[in-house]
């Protein structure tokens, strides 16, 4: 199933971009992919988006039980 993605311009400081770029590089993502991951995670944490990835939910449950 293909998901349509909205395109928009994001204006951020050079320092912020450089920090995002380094973080993305460390996790083998593009800067765009890193921003998507951060936004997605934040939306789920505050209950604004449903966690549709069963694997991550199961993984969290198993990790929590192990601790």
ABEGO torsion letter per residue (X at the ends): XBBBBBBBBBBBBAAAAAAAAAAAAAAGBBAAAAAAAAAAAAAAAAGABBBABAAAAAAAAAAAAAX
